[in-house]
Amino acid sequence: MKKTIQMEELVCPMCAQKIETALRKADGVIDAAVLYNASKAKVEFDESKITPEDLTSIITNLGYEVIG
């Protein structure tokens, strides 16, 4: 399954890299790319191992706000 997650504006490219790394390390995530300029995360994942809510939690636990 693929999902795009919209976040509050990211303030630096390192923020995007931090989120992308955390998402990629999660069990069940196949691929993740965070677009710094658009403040979006595009995630491909195995929905039998991880839920969209889990993906959102990964981001919010890093201190970033998800808006959609």
mmCIF file of the N, C-alpha and C atoms, coordinates in Angstrom:
data_MODEL
# 
_entry.id   MODEL 
# 
loop_
_atom_site.group_PDB 
_atom_site.id 
_atom_site.type_symbol 
_atom_site.label_atom_id 
_atom_site.label_alt_id 
_atom_site.label_comp_id 
_atom_site.label_asym_id 
_atom_site.label_entity_id 
_atom_site.label_seq_id 
_atom_site.pdbx_PDB_ins_code 
_atom_site.Cartn_x 
_atom_site.Cartn_y 
_atom_site.Cartn_z 
_atom_site.occupancy 
_atom_site.B_iso_or_equiv 
_atom_site.pdbx_formal_charge 
_atom_site.auth_seq_id 
_atom_site.auth_comp_id 
_atom_site.auth_asym_id 
_atom_site.auth_atom_id 
_atom_site.pdbx_PDB_model_num 
ATOM 1   N N  . MET A 1 1  ? 0.849  -1.168 0.000  1.00 0.00 ? 1  MET A N  1 
ATOM 2   C CA . MET A 1 1  ? 0.000  0.000  0.000  1.00 0.00 ? 1  MET A CA 1 
ATOM 3   C C  . MET A 1 1  ? 0.901  1.240  0.000  1.00 0.00 ? 1  MET A C  1 
ATOM 4   N N  . LYS A 1 2  ? 0.402  2.301  -0.632 1.00 0.00 ? 2  LYS A N  1 
ATOM 5   C CA . LYS A 1 2  ? 1.143  3.562  -0.657 1.00 0.00 ? 2  LYS A CA 1 
ATOM 6   C C  . LYS A 1 2  ? 0.317  4.653  0.004  1.00 0.00 ? 2  LYS A C  1 
ATOM 7   N N  . LYS A 1 3  ? 1.013  5.546  0.701  1.00 0.00 ? 3  LYS A N  1 
ATOM 8   C CA . LYS A 1 3  ? 0.328  6.643  1.386  1.00 0.00 ? 3  LYS A CA 1 
ATOM 9   C C  . LYS A 1 3  ? 1.214  7.885  1.332  1.00 0.00 ? 3  LYS A C  1 
ATOM 10  N N  . THR A 1 4  ? 0.564  9.034  1.143  1.00 0.00 ? 4  THR A N  1 
ATOM 11  C CA . THR A 1 4  ? 1.257  10.315 1.231  1.00 0.00 ? 4  THR A CA 1 
ATOM 12  C C  . THR A 1 4  ? 0.805  11.005 2.505  1.00 0.00 ? 4  THR A C  1 
ATOM 13  N N  . ILE A 1 5  ? 1.748  11.453 3.301  1.00 0.00 ? 5  ILE A N  1 
ATOM 14  C CA . ILE A 1 5  ? 1.463  12.094 4.580  1.00 0.00 ? 5  ILE A CA 1 
ATOM 15  C C  . ILE A 1 5  ? 1.920  13.545 4.502  1.00 0.00 ? 5  ILE A C  1 
ATOM 16  N N  . GLN A 1 6  ? 0.997  14.460 4.715  1.00 0.00 ? 6  GLN A N  1 
ATOM 17  C CA . GLN A 1 6  ? 1.316  15.892 4.699  1.00 0.00 ? 6  GLN A CA 1 
ATOM 18  C C  . GLN A 1 6  ? 1.682  16.333 6.113  1.00 0.00 ? 6  GLN A C  1 
ATOM 19  N N  . MET A 1 7  ? 2.783  17.073 6.209  1.00 0.00 ? 7  MET A N  1 
ATOM 20  C CA . MET A 1 7  ? 3.241  17.560 7.501  1.00 0.00 ? 7  MET A CA 1 
ATOM 21  C C  . MET A 1 7  ? 3.267  19.081 7.505  1.00 0.00 ? 7  MET A C  1 
ATOM 22  N N  . GLU A 1 8  ? 3.349  19.651 8.710  1.00 0.00 ? 8  GLU A N  1 
ATOM 23  C CA . GLU A 1 8  ? 3.593  21.086 8.827  1.00 0.00 ? 8  GLU A CA 1 
ATOM 24  C C  . GLU A 1 8  ? 4.910  21.384 8.129  1.00 0.00 ? 8  GLU A C  1 
ATOM 25  N N  . GLU A 1 9  ? 5.118  22.606 7.750  1.00 0.00 ? 9  GLU A N  1 
ATOM 26  C CA . GLU A 1 9  ? 6.318  22.980 7.016  1.00 0.00 ? 9  GLU A CA 1 
ATOM 27  C C  . GLU A 1 9  ? 7.586  22.519 7.739  1.00 0.00 ? 9  GLU A C  1 
ATOM 28  N N  . LEU A 1 10 ? 8.436  21.824 7.007  1.00 0.00 ? 10 LEU A N  1 
ATOM 29  C CA . LEU A 1 10 ? 9.714  21.383 7.548  1.00 0.00 ? 10 LEU A CA 1 
ATOM 30  C C  . LEU A 1 10 ? 10.702 22.539 7.436  1.00 0.00 ? 10 LEU A C  1 
ATOM 31  N N  . VAL A 1 11 ? 11.479 22.772 8.472  1.00 0.00 ? 11 VAL A N  1 
ATOM 32  C CA . VAL A 1 11 ? 12.351 23.951 8.514  1.00 0.00 ? 11 VAL A CA 1 
ATOM 33  C C  . VAL A 1 11 ? 13.729 23.727 7.891  1.00 0.00 ? 11 VAL A C  1 
ATOM 34  N N  . CYS A 1 12 ? 14.109 22.470 7.679  1.00 0.00 ? 12 CYS A N  1 
ATOM 35  C CA . CYS A 1 12 ? 15.425 22.225 7.079  1.00 0.00 ? 12 CYS A CA 1 
ATOM 36  C C  . CYS A 1 12 ? 15.464 20.851 6.417  1.00 0.00 ? 12 CYS A C  1 
ATOM 37  N N  . PRO A 1 13 ? 16.384 20.665 5.477  1.00 0.00 ? 13 PRO A N  1 
ATOM 38  C CA . PRO A 1 13 ? 16.515 19.356 4.826  1.00 0.00 ? 13 PRO A CA 1 
ATOM 39  C C  . PRO A 1 13 ? 16.864 18.227 5.804  1.00 0.00 ? 13 PRO A C  1 
ATOM 40  N N  . MET A 1 14 ? 17.577 18.564 6.874  1.00 0.00 ? 14 MET A N  1 
ATOM 41  C CA . MET A 1 14 ? 17.920 17.529 7.864  1.00 0.00 ? 14 MET A CA 1 
ATOM 42  C C  . MET A 1 14 ? 16.676 16.981 8.555  1.00 0.00 ? 14 MET A C  1 
ATOM 43  N N  . CYS A 1 15 ? 15.649 17.816 8.705  1.00 0.00 ? 15 CYS A N  1 
ATOM 44  C CA . CYS A 1 15 ? 14.386 17.352 9.283  1.00 0.00 ? 15 CYS A CA 1 
ATOM 45  C C  . CYS A 1 15 ? 13.796 16.264 8.394  1.00 0.00 ? 15 CYS A C  1 
ATOM 46  N N  . ALA A 1 16 ? 13.792 16.512 7.099  1.00 0.00 ? 16 ALA A N  1 
ATOM 47  C CA . ALA A 1 16 ? 13.260 15.535 6.147  1.00 0.00 ? 16 ALA A CA 1 
ATOM 48  C C  . ALA A 1 16 ? 14.060 14.237 6.199  1.00 0.00 ? 16 ALA A C  1 
ATOM 49  N N  . GLN A 1 17 ? 15.361 14.350 6.286  1.00 0.00 ? 17 GLN A N  1 
ATOM 50  C CA . GLN A 1 17 ? 16.213 13.165 6.339  1.00 0.00 ? 17 GLN A CA 1 
ATOM 51  C C  . GLN A 1 17 ? 15.960 12.364 7.618  1.00 0.00 ? 17 GLN A C  1 
ATOM 52  N N  . LYS A 1 18 ? 15.775 13.054 8.714  1.00 0.00 ? 18 LYS A N  1 
ATOM 53  C CA . LYS A 1 18 ? 15.510 12.394 9.999  1.00 0.00 ? 18 LYS A CA 1 
ATOM 54  C C  . LYS A 1 18 ? 14.212 11.584 9.926  1.00 0.00 ? 18 LYS A C  1 
ATOM 55  N N  . ILE A 1 19 ? 13.168 12.173 9.361  1.00 0.00 ? 19 ILE A N  1 
ATOM 56  C CA . ILE A 1 19 ? 11.875 11.493 9.237  1.00 0.00 ? 19 ILE A CA 1 
ATOM 57  C C  . ILE A 1 19 ? 12.000 10.303 8.286  1.00 0.00 ? 19 ILE A C  1 
ATOM 58  N N  . GLU A 1 20 ? 12.642 10.524 7.155  1.00 0.00 ? 20 GLU A N  1 
ATOM 59  C CA . GLU A 1 20 ? 12.801 9.461  6.160  1.00 0.00 ? 20 GLU A CA 1 
ATOM 60  C C  . GLU A 1 20 ? 13.546 8.268  6.749  1.00 0.00 ? 20 GLU A C  1 
ATOM 61  N N  . THR A 1 21 ? 14.610 8.524  7.477  1.00 0.00 ? 21 THR A N  1 
ATOM 62  C CA . THR A 1 21 ? 15.389 7.449  8.096  1.00 0.00 ? 21 THR A CA 1 
ATOM 63  C C  . THR A 1 21 ? 14.542 6.664  9.091  1.00 0.00 ? 21 THR A C  1 
ATOM 64  N N  . ALA A 1 22 ? 13.785 7.367  9.916  1.00 0.00 ? 22 ALA A N  1 
ATOM 65  C CA . ALA A 1 22 ? 12.944 6.693  10.918 1.00 0.00 ? 22 ALA A CA 1 
ATOM 66  C C  . ALA A 1 22 ? 11.862 5.843  10.247 1.00 0.00 ? 22 ALA A C  1 
ATOM 67  N N  . LEU A 1 23 ? 11.254 6.360  9.199  1.00 0.00 ? 23 LEU A N  1 
ATOM 68  C CA . LEU A 1 23 ? 10.231 5.596  8.491  1.00 0.00 ? 23 LEU A CA 1 
ATOM 69  C C  . LEU A 1 23 ? 10.825 4.345  7.851  1.00 0.00 ? 23 LEU A C  1 
ATOM 70  N N  . ARG A 1 24 ? 11.973 4.485  7.224  1.00 0.00 ? 24 ARG A N  1 
ATOM 71  C CA . ARG A 1 24 ? 12.603 3.351  6.544  1.00 0.00 ? 24 ARG A CA 1 
ATOM 72  C C  . ARG A 1 24 ? 13.019 2.253  7.514  1.00 0.00 ? 24 ARG A C  1 
ATOM 73  N N  . LYS A 1 25 ? 13.319 2.614  8.748  1.00 0.00 ? 25 LYS A N  1 
ATOM 74  C CA . LYS A 1 25 ? 13.723 1.622  9.749  1.00 0.00 ? 25 LYS A CA 1 
ATOM 75  C C  . LYS A 1 25 ? 12.538 0.836  10.313 1.00 0.00 ? 25 LYS A C  1 
ATOM 76  N N  . ALA A 1 26 ? 11.330 1.344  10.126 1.00 0.00 ? 26 ALA A N  1 
ATOM 77  C CA . ALA A 1 26 ? 10.147 0.702  10.704 1.00 0.00 ? 26 ALA A CA 1 
ATOM 78  C C  . ALA A 1 26 ? 9.840  -0.617 9.997  1.00 0.00 ? 26 ALA A C  1 
ATOM 79  N N  . ASP A 1 27 ? 9.540  -1.636 10.787 1.00 0.00 ? 27 ASP A N  1 
ATOM 80  C CA . ASP A 1 27 ? 9.176  -2.939 10.245 1.00 0.00 ? 27 ASP A CA 1 
ATOM 81  C C  . ASP A 1 27 ? 7.888  -2.801 9.437  1.00 0.00 ? 27 ASP A C  1 
ATOM 82  N N  . GLY A 1 28 ? 7.924  -3.239 8.204  1.00 0.00 ? 28 GLY A N  1 
ATOM 83  C CA . GLY A 1 28 ? 6.750  -3.167 7.346  1.00 0.00 ? 28 GLY A CA 1 
ATOM 84  C C  . GLY A 1 28 ? 6.825  -2.054 6.313  1.00 0.00 ? 28 GLY A C  1 
ATOM 85  N N  . VAL A 1 29 ? 7.773  -1.134 6.482  1.00 0.00 ? 29 VAL A N  1 
ATOM 86  C CA . VAL A 1 29 ? 7.939  -0.073 5.483  1.00 0.00 ? 29 VAL A CA 1 
ATOM 87  C C  . VAL A 1 29 ? 8.852  -0.602 4.380  1.00 0.00 ? 29 VAL A C  1 
ATOM 88  N N  . ILE A 1 30 ? 8.353  -0.522 3.158  1.00 0.00 ? 30 ILE A N  1 
ATOM 89  C CA . ILE A 1 30 ? 9.096  -0.992 1.991  1.00 0.00 ? 30 ILE A CA 1 
ATOM 90  C C  . ILE A 1 30 ? 9.988  0.132  1.454  1.00 0.00 ? 30 ILE A C  1 
ATOM 91  N N  . ASP A 1 31 ? 9.426  1.331  1.377  1.00 0.00 ? 31 ASP A N  1 
ATOM 92  C CA . ASP A 1 31 ? 10.182 2.482  0.899  1.00 0.00 ? 31 ASP A CA 1 
ATOM 93  C C  . ASP A 1 31 ? 9.568  3.753  1.472  1.00 0.00 ? 31 ASP A C  1 
ATOM 94  N N  . ALA A 1 32 ? 10.398 4.758  1.655  1.00 0.00 ? 32 ALA A N  1 
ATOM 95  C CA . ALA A 1 32 ? 9.924  6.051  2.152  1.00 0.00 ? 32 ALA A CA 1 
ATOM 96  C C  . ALA A 1 32 ? 10.767 7.158  1.543  1.00 0.00 ? 32 ALA A C  1 
ATOM 97  N N  . ALA A 1 33 ? 10.102 8.224  1.154  1.00 0.00 ? 33 ALA A N  1 
ATOM 98  C CA . ALA A 1 33 ? 10.794 9.401  0.637  1.00 0.00 ? 33 ALA A CA 1 
ATOM 99  C C  . ALA A 1 33 ? 10.101 10.627 1.211  1.00 0.00 ? 33 ALA A C  1 
ATOM 100 N N  . VAL A 1 34 ? 10.879 11.529 1.784  1.00 0.00 ? 34 VAL A N  1 
ATOM 101 C CA . VAL A 1 34 ? 10.323 12.754 2.345  1.00 0.00 ? 34 VAL A CA 1 
ATOM 102 C C  . VAL A 1 34 ? 10.753 13.915 1.453  1.00 0.00 ? 34 VAL A C  1 
ATOM 103 N N  . LEU A 1 35 ? 9.772  14.656 0.978  1.00 0.00 ? 35 LEU A N  1 
ATOM 104 C CA . LEU A 1 35 ? 10.009 15.794 0.105  1.00 0.00 ? 35 LEU A CA 1 
ATOM 105 C C  . LEU A 1 35 ? 10.049 17.045 0.964  1.00 0.00 ? 35 LEU A C  1 
ATOM 106 N N  . TYR A 1 36 ? 11.249 17.551 1.192  1.00 0.00 ? 36 TYR A N  1 
ATOM 107 C CA . TYR A 1 36 ? 11.452 18.703 2.073  1.00 0.00 ? 36 TYR A CA 1 
ATOM 108 C C  . TYR A 1 36 ? 10.647 19.913 1.617  1.00 0.00 ? 36 TYR A C  1 
ATOM 109 N N  . ASN A 1 37 ? 10.735 20.283 0.350  1.00 0.00 ? 37 ASN A N  1 
ATOM 110 C CA . ASN A 1 37 ? 10.068 21.490 -0.153 1.00 0.00 ? 37 ASN A CA 1 
ATOM 111 C C  . ASN A 1 37 ? 8.549  21.414 -0.075 1.00 0.00 ? 37 ASN A C  1 
ATOM 112 N N  . ALA A 1 38 ? 8.003  20.203 -0.166 1.00 0.00 ? 38 ALA A N  1 
ATOM 113 C CA . ALA A 1 38 ? 6.552  20.023 -0.124 1.00 0.00 ? 38 ALA A CA 1 
ATOM 114 C C  . ALA A 1 38 ? 6.062  19.599 1.261  1.00 0.00 ? 38 ALA A C  1 
ATOM 115 N N  . SER A 1 39 ? 6.974  19.281 2.156  1.00 0.00 ? 39 SER A N  1 
ATOM 116 C CA . SER A 1 39 ? 6.636  18.789 3.502  1.00 0.00 ? 39 SER A CA 1 
ATOM 117 C C  . SER A 1 39 ? 5.715  17.574 3.438  1.00 0.00 ? 39 SER A C  1 
ATOM 118 N N  . LYS A 1 40 ? 6.078  16.633 2.563  1.00 0.00 ? 40 LYS A N  1 
ATOM 119 C CA . LYS A 1 40 ? 5.289  15.411 2.395  1.00 0.00 ? 40 LYS A CA 1 
ATOM 120 C C  . LYS A 1 40 ? 6.179  14.188 2.516  1.00 0.00 ? 40 LYS A C  1 
ATOM 121 N N  . ALA A 1 41 ? 5.601  13.143 3.080  1.00 0.00 ? 41 ALA A N  1 
ATOM 122 C CA . ALA A 1 41 ? 6.268  11.849 3.118  1.00 0.00 ? 41 ALA A CA 1 
ATOM 123 C C  . ALA A 1 41 ? 5.474  10.904 2.229  1.00 0.00 ? 41 ALA A C  1 
ATOM 124 N N  . LYS A 1 42 ? 6.156  10.254 1.308  1.00 0.00 ? 42 LYS A N  1 
ATOM 125 C CA . LYS A 1 42 ? 5.530  9.242  0.469  1.00 0.00 ? 42 LYS A CA 1 
ATOM 126 C C  . LYS A 1 42 ? 6.063  7.903  0.939  1.00 0.00 ? 42 LYS A C  1 
ATOM 127 N N  . VAL A 1 43 ? 5.142  7.053  1.399  1.00 0.00 ? 43 VAL A N  1 
ATOM 128 C CA . VAL A 1 43 ? 5.541  5.802  2.039  1.00 0.00 ? 43 VAL A CA 1 
ATOM 129 C C  . VAL A 1 43 ? 4.844  4.630  1.368  1.00 0.00 ? 43 VAL A C  1 
ATOM 130 N N  . GLU A 1 44 ? 5.625  3.601  1.065  1.00 0.00 ? 44 GLU A N  1 
ATOM 131 C CA . GLU A 1 44 ? 5.081  2.333  0.602  1.00 0.00 ? 44 GLU A CA 1 
ATOM 132 C C  . GLU A 1 44 ? 5.289  1.339  1.731  1.00 0.00 ? 44 GLU A C  1 
ATOM 133 N N  . PHE A 1 45 ? 4.229  0.645  2.105  1.00 0.00 ? 45 PHE A N  1 
ATOM 134 C CA . PHE A 1 45 ? 4.327  -0.233 3.265  1.00 0.00 ? 45 PHE A CA 1 
ATOM 135 C C  . PHE A 1 45 ? 3.443  -1.461 3.134  1.00 0.00 ? 45 PHE A C  1 
ATOM 136 N N  . ASP A 1 46 ? 3.736  -2.452 3.953  1.00 0.00 ? 46 ASP A N  1 
ATOM 137 C CA . ASP A 1 46 ? 2.964  -3.688 4.025  1.00 0.00 ? 46 ASP A CA 1 
ATOM 138 C C  . ASP A 1 46 ? 1.928  -3.497 5.125  1.00 0.00 ? 46 ASP A C  1 
ATOM 139 N N  . GLU A 1 47 ? 0.673  -3.353 4.715  1.00 0.00 ? 47 GLU A N  1 
ATOM 140 C CA . GLU A 1 47 ? -0.368 -3.059 5.695  1.00 0.00 ? 47 GLU A CA 1 
ATOM 141 C C  . GLU A 1 47 ? -0.660 -4.215 6.654  1.00 0.00 ? 47 GLU A C  1 
ATOM 142 N N  . SER A 1 48 ? -0.088 -5.390 6.399  1.00 0.00 ? 48 SER A N  1 
ATOM 143 C CA . SER A 1 48 ? -0.249 -6.488 7.359  1.00 0.00 ? 48 SER A CA 1 
ATOM 144 C C  . SER A 1 48 ? 0.748  -6.366 8.513  1.00 0.00 ? 48 SER A C  1 
ATOM 145 N N  . LYS A 1 49 ? 1.755  -5.476 8.357  1.00 0.00 ? 49 LYS A N  1 
ATOM 146 C CA . LYS A 1 49 ? 2.775  -5.298 9.390  1.00 0.00 ? 49 LYS A CA 1 
ATOM 147 C C  . LYS A 1 49 ? 2.728  -3.944 10.077 1.00 0.00 ? 49 LYS A C  1 
ATOM 148 N N  . ILE A 1 50 ? 2.225  -2.917 9.373  1.00 0.00 ? 50 ILE A N  1 
ATOM 149 C CA . ILE A 1 50 ? 2.220  -1.568 9.934  1.00 0.00 ? 50 ILE A CA 1 
ATOM 150 C C  . ILE A 1 50 ? 0.999  -0.814 9.391  1.00 0.00 ? 50 ILE A C  1 
ATOM 151 N N  . THR A 1 51 ? 0.418  0.031  10.210 1.00 0.00 ? 51 THR A N  1 
ATOM 152 C CA . THR A 1 51 ? -0.780 0.769  9.809  1.00 0.00 ? 51 THR A CA 1 
ATOM 153 C C  . THR A 1 51 ? -0.435 2.223  9.475  1.00 0.00 ? 51 THR A C  1 
ATOM 154 N N  . PRO A 1 52 ? -1.332 2.909  8.765  1.00 0.00 ? 52 PRO A N  1 
ATOM 155 C CA . PRO A 1 52 ? -1.121 4.340  8.522  1.00 0.00 ? 52 PRO A CA 1 
ATOM 156 C C  . PRO A 1 52 ? -0.996 5.136  9.828  1.00 0.00 ? 52 PRO A C  1 
ATOM 157 N N  . GLU A 1 53 ? -1.709 4.716  10.843 1.00 0.00 ? 53 GLU A N  1 
ATOM 158 C CA . GLU A 1 53 ? -1.630 5.389  12.143 1.00 0.00 ? 53 GLU A CA 1 
ATOM 159 C C  . GLU A 1 53 ? -0.244 5.214  12.759 1.00 0.00 ? 53 GLU A C  1 
ATOM 160 N N  . ASP A 1 54 ? 0.359  4.033  12.559 1.00 0.00 ? 54 ASP A N  1 
ATOM 161 C CA . ASP A 1 54 ? 1.721  3.797  13.044 1.00 0.00 ? 54 ASP A CA 1 
ATOM 162 C C  . ASP A 1 54 ? 2.706  4.737  12.352 1.00 0.00 ? 54 ASP A C  1 
ATOM 163 N N  . LEU A 1 55 ? 2.518  4.944  11.050 1.00 0.00 ? 55 LEU A N  1 
ATOM 164 C CA . LEU A 1 55 ? 3.394  5.841  10.294 1.00 0.00 ? 55 LEU A CA 1 
ATOM 165 C C  . LEU A 1 55 ? 3.285  7.263  10.841 1.00 0.00 ? 55 LEU A C  1 
ATOM 166 N N  . THR A 1 56 ? 2.059  7.686  11.100 1.00 0.00 ? 56 THR A N  1 
ATOM 167 C CA . THR A 1 56 ? 1.827  9.012  11.663 1.00 0.00 ? 56 THR A CA 1 
ATOM 168 C C  . THR A 1 56 ? 2.494  9.139  13.031 1.00 0.00 ? 56 THR A C  1 
ATOM 169 N N  . SER A 1 57 ? 2.391  8.102  13.832 1.00 0.00 ? 57 SER A N  1 
ATOM 170 C CA . SER A 1 57 ? 3.007  8.114  15.167 1.00 0.00 ? 57 SER A CA 1 
ATOM 171 C C  . SER A 1 57 ? 4.524  8.232  15.090 1.00 0.00 ? 57 SER A C  1 
ATOM 172 N N  . ILE A 1 58 ? 5.134  7.570  14.130 1.00 0.00 ? 58 ILE A N  1 
ATOM 173 C CA . ILE A 1 58 ? 6.586  7.673  13.962 1.00 0.00 ? 58 ILE A CA 1 
ATOM 174 C C  . ILE A 1 58 ? 6.977  9.128  13.757 1.00 0.00 ? 58 ILE A C  1 
ATOM 175 N N  . ILE A 1 59 ? 6.231  9.819  12.904 1.00 0.00 ? 59 ILE A N  1 
ATOM 176 C CA . ILE A 1 59 ? 6.534  11.217 12.591 1.00 0.00 ? 59 ILE A CA 1 
ATOM 177 C C  . ILE A 1 59 ? 6.276  12.119 13.798 1.00 0.00 ? 59 ILE A C  1 
ATOM 178 N N  . THR A 1 60 ? 5.127  11.949 14.443 1.00 0.00 ? 60 THR A N  1 
ATOM 179 C CA . THR A 1 60 ? 4.800  12.824 15.575 1.00 0.00 ? 60 THR A CA 1 
ATOM 180 C C  . THR A 1 60 ? 5.728  12.570 16.770 1.00 0.00 ? 60 THR A C  1 
ATOM 181 N N  . ASN A 1 61 ? 6.174  11.327 16.943 1.00 0.00 ? 61 ASN A N  1 
ATOM 182 C CA . ASN A 1 61 ? 7.106  11.020 18.027 1.00 0.00 ? 61 ASN A CA 1 
ATOM 183 C C  . ASN A 1 61 ? 8.469  11.675 17.828 1.00 0.00 ? 61 ASN A C  1 
ATOM 184 N N  . LEU A 1 62 ? 8.769  12.055 16.597 1.00 0.00 ? 62 LEU A N  1 
ATOM 185 C CA . LEU A 1 62 ? 10.003 12.796 16.313 1.00 0.00 ? 62 LEU A CA 1 
ATOM 186 C C  . LEU A 1 62 ? 9.834  14.287 16.541 1.00 0.00 ? 62 LEU A C  1 
ATOM 187 N N  . GLY A 1 63 ? 8.595  14.710 16.823 1.00 0.00 ? 63 GLY A N  1 
ATOM 188 C CA . GLY A 1 63 ? 8.344  16.114 17.117 1.00 0.00 ? 63 GLY A CA 1 
ATOM 189 C C  . GLY A 1 63 ? 7.769  16.931 15.968 1.00 0.00 ? 63 GLY A C  1 
ATOM 190 N N  . TYR A 1 64 ? 7.294  16.248 14.927 1.00 0.00 ? 64 TYR A N  1 
ATOM 191 C CA . TYR A 1 64 ? 6.739  16.941 13.770 1.00 0.00 ? 64 TYR A CA 1 
ATOM 192 C C  . TYR A 1 64 ? 5.230  16.747 13.726 1.00 0.00 ? 64 TYR A C  1 
ATOM 193 N N  . GLU A 1 65 ? 4.537  17.740 13.220 1.00 0.00 ? 65 GLU A N  1 
ATOM 194 C CA . GLU A 1 65 ? 3.081  17.691 13.183 1.00 0.00 ? 65 GLU A CA 1 
ATOM 195 C C  . GLU A 1 65 ? 2.587  17.191 11.830 1.00 0.00 ? 65 GLU A C  1 
ATOM 196 N N  . VAL A 1 66 ? 1.693  16.209 11.873 1.00 0.00 ? 66 VAL A N  1 
ATOM 197 C CA . VAL A 1 66 ? 1.058  15.682 10.669 1.00 0.00 ? 66 VAL A CA 1 
ATOM 198 C C  . VAL A 1 66 ? -0.269 16.394 10.500 1.00 0.00 ? 66 VAL A C  1 
ATOM 199 N N  . ILE A 1 67 ? -0.534 16.885 9.282  1.00 0.00 ? 67 ILE A N  1 
ATOM 200 C CA . ILE A 1 67 ? -1.787 17.614 9.037  1.00 0.00 ? 67 ILE A CA 1 
ATOM 201 C C  . ILE A 1 67 ? -2.679 16.920 8.009  1.00 0.00 ? 67 ILE A C  1 
ATOM 202 N N  . GLY A 1 68 ? -2.237 15.810 7.492  1.00 0.00 ? 68 GLY A N  1 
ATOM 203 C CA . GLY A 1 68 ? -3.091 15.098 6.543  1.00 0.00 ? 68 GLY A CA 1 
ATOM 204 C C  . GLY A 1 68 ? -2.427 13.908 5.941  1.00 0.00 ? 68 GLY A C  1 
# 
